[in-house]
Amino acid sequence: MEYNLIIIKKKVKNITIKIKDSKTVIFTIPKYLNEVTFKEILSNKKLWIEKNLNKFKLREQLISTTHNFGDNFRFLGVSYPLKTQLGSSNKVTLENNIFLLTLFEEENDNIIFKEKIFNNWYQEQSKLVFQPIINHFLSLLNETIAMTKYSFMKTRWGSCNYLKKSIHLNLELLKAPVPLIEYVVLHEICHLKFPNHQKDFWNYVEFYMPDWKLRRKQLKSLVL
């Protein structure tokens, strides 16, 4: 497999390998490392490198088939078609029930770039959507938090650090209906009082949201 190999020599003790994209591998190595030893290491890492380059390639292929005219993207439980156009700025807007992706002409074929613009739009919406819901349940439960964080997560819808009094929400939630967002927010805020999922925790959730089981079931079956 052909790829671009970038070697960076630094005052470090260990070797680090970074797969930048499907065609670029970056090695950071100690300054004293000789060429023979490096070639041996490169040979030993050949299968690992090829495996991870292929992962990037598959991801790029997946993204290249999305973010195009006719694709559908969800926001607050509603699916909207996407229209792309060239323009003087890189941005996403939701207007007239259509997601409009505007790109510079020279960026139009940049696979990762289109995904980044869309993700930035979801990030911008996070405070507008999440914060009022968070404020509502904080007031209802007479709780306070020190920090809220929003990002794309792969394994969970949200988390709570009760010691630091912080809430972390998955930006993928913005694609879900509002009642399911409310369930996740309440769930995490309840962890401020009950860190674990003991019986008292679920009783506490049910007191403020009697239909939480239905919402959780819908959330588990949700395909975003």
C-alpha positions in Angstrom: 0.0 0.0 0.0 1.4 3.4 -1.0 1.2 6.3 1.4 3.1 9.5 2.3 5.5 9.0 5.2 6.3 12.0 7.3 9.2 11.7 9.8 9.5 14.2 12.6 12.6 14.0 14.8 12.3 15.4 18.3 13.8 15.2 21.8 11.5 12.4 22.8 12.0 8.9 24.3 9.2 7.0 22.5 8.0 6.7 19.0 4.5 7.8 18.1 2.6 7.0 15.0 -0.3 9.2 13.7 -2.5 8.3 10.7 -3.5 11.7 9.4 -5.7 10.4 6.5 -5.9 7.5 4.1 -2.7 8.5 2.4 -0.5 10.0 5.2 1.4 8.5 8.1 3.3 10.6 10.5 6.2 9.2 12.7 7.6 11.2 15.6 10.9 9.6 16.5 13.8 10.4 18.9 16.6 12.4 17.3 19.2 9.7 18.0 17.2 6.9 16.3 19.3 5.5 13.4 17.9 4.6 9.9 18.3 0.9 10.2 16.4 0.7 13.5 13.7 2.9 12.1 13.2 0.7 9.0 12.9 -2.3 11.3 10.2 -0.6 13.3 8.4 0.5 10.1 8.5 -3.1 8.8 7.0 -4.4 12.1 4.3 -1.8 12.0 3.4 -2.5 8.4 0.2 -4.4 9.0 -1.0 -2.0 11.7 -0.4 1.0 9.4 -2.3 -0.7 6.5 -5.2 -1.6 8.7 -5.6 2.0 10.0 -5.1 3.5 6.6 -7.9 1.3 5.3 -10.1 2.5 8.2 -9.6 6.1 7.1 -10.3 5.1 3.5 -13.6 3.5 4.3 -14.6 6.5 6.4 -13.8 8.9 3.6 -15.8 6.7 1.1 -18.7 6.8 3.5 -18.6 10.5 3.9 -18.2 11.0 0.2 -21.5 9.4 -0.4 -23.2 11.8 2.0 -23.5 15.5 2.3 -24.7 15.6 -1.3 -27.9 16.8 -2.9 -30.8 14.6 -1.9 -29.3 13.3 1.3 -31.4 13.7 4.4 -30.3 15.0 7.8 -32.2 15.0 11.1 -32.7 17.9 13.5 -34.9 17.5 16.6 -36.6 14.4 15.2 -37.4 15.7 11.8 -35.6 14.6 8.6 -34.7 17.4 6.2 -33.3 17.0 2.6 -30.0 18.6 1.8 -29.2 21.0 -1.0 -25.7 22.0 -1.8 -24.6 25.2 -3.5 -21.4 27.2 -4.2 -21.0 30.5 -2.5 -18.7 33.0 -0.8 -18.7 31.2 2.6 -18.7 27.8 4.0 -21.8 27.3 6.1 -25.0 25.3 6.8 -28.4 26.8 7.2 -31.8 25.3 7.8 -34.4 27.3 5.9 -37.7 26.4 4.2 -37.5 22.8 5.6 -34.2 22.3 3.7 -30.6 22.0 4.9 -28.6 24.3 2.6 -24.9 23.5 2.5 -22.9 26.4 1.0 -19.3 25.8 -0.1 -16.4 27.6 -1.7 -15.9 26.1 -5.2 -12.3 25.0 -4.3 -13.6 23.2 -1.2 -16.5 21.4 -3.0 -14.8 18.1 -3.3 -13.1 18.0 0.1 -14.7 15.0 1.8 -13.8 15.7 5.4 -14.4 19.4 5.0 -18.1 19.0 4.3 -18.6 16.9 7.4 -16.8 19.5 9.5 -19.0 22.3 8.4 -22.1 20.3 9.3 -20.8 19.3 12.6 -19.9 22.9 13.4 -23.6 23.8 12.7 -24.8 21.2 15.2 -22.3 22.6 17.7 -23.7 26.1 17.2 -27.3 24.7 17.8 -26.3 23.0 21.1 -26.6 25.9 23.4 -29.8 27.1 21.8 -31.5 23.7 22.2 -29.8 22.1 25.3 -29.4 25.1 27.6 -33.1 25.9 28.0 -33.9 22.3 28.8 -31.0 22.1 31.2 -32.1 25.3 33.0 -35.6 24.0 33.3 -34.6 20.8 35.0 -32.0 22.4 37.2 -34.7 24.8 38.4 -37.2 22.0 38.9 -34.8 19.8 40.9 -33.2 22.8 42.7 -29.7 21.9 41.4 -26.8 23.8 40.1 -23.9 22.8 37.8 -20.5 24.3 37.2 -20.0 23.4 33.6 -21.8 22.0 30.6 -20.0 20.4 27.6 -21.2 19.3 24.2 -19.4 17.0 21.8 -20.0 14.0 19.5 -19.6 10.8 21.5 -19.7 7.2 20.2 -20.8 5.2 23.2 -23.2 7.4 25.3 -25.8 10.0 25.1 -24.6 11.9 28.1 -22.6 11.8 31.3 -22.5 13.5 34.7 -19.5 14.2 36.9 -21.2 14.7 40.2 -18.0 15.7 42.0 -17.2 18.4 39.5 -20.9 19.1 39.0 -20.6 19.0 35.2 -22.9 17.7 32.5 -21.6 16.3 29.1 -24.1 15.8 26.3 -23.7 14.1 23.0 -24.3 16.4 20.0 -26.0 13.5 18.2 -28.9 14.1 20.6 -29.8 17.2 18.4 -31.1 14.8 15.8 -33.5 13.2 18.3 -37.0 14.5 19.2 -37.1 17.0 22.1 -38.8 14.5 24.6 -35.8 12.2 24.3 -33.4 15.1 24.8 -35.4 16.0 27.9 -35.0 12.4 29.2 -31.2 12.4 28.8 -30.9 15.8 30.4 -33.0 14.9 33.4 -31.2 11.5 33.7 -27.8 13.3 34.0 -29.0 16.0 36.4 -30.5 13.3 38.7 -27.0 11.8 38.9 -26.0 14.9 40.8 -28.0 13.5 43.7 -27.7 9.8 43.0 -24.3 9.0 41.3 -25.3 5.4 40.6 -28.3 3.7 39.0 -29.7 2.4 42.3 -33.5 2.1 42.9 -33.6 5.6 44.5 -32.2 7.1 41.4 -34.9 5.6 39.1 -37.6 6.6 41.6 -36.2 10.1 41.5 -36.3 10.2 37.7 -39.8 8.8 37.7 -41.1 11.4 40.1 -40.2 14.2 37.6 -40.8 12.2 34.4 -43.4 9.4 34.9 -43.0 8.2 31.2 -39.2 7.9 31.4 -39.3 4.2 30.5 -41.1 4.9 27.2 -38.7 7.7 26.4 -35.7 5.5 27.2 -37.1 2.7 25.0 -37.5 5.1 22.1 -34.0 6.4 22.6 -32.5 2.9 22.5 -34.3 2.2 19.3 -33.4 5.5 17.7 -31.4 5.3 14.5 -29.7 8.6 13.7 
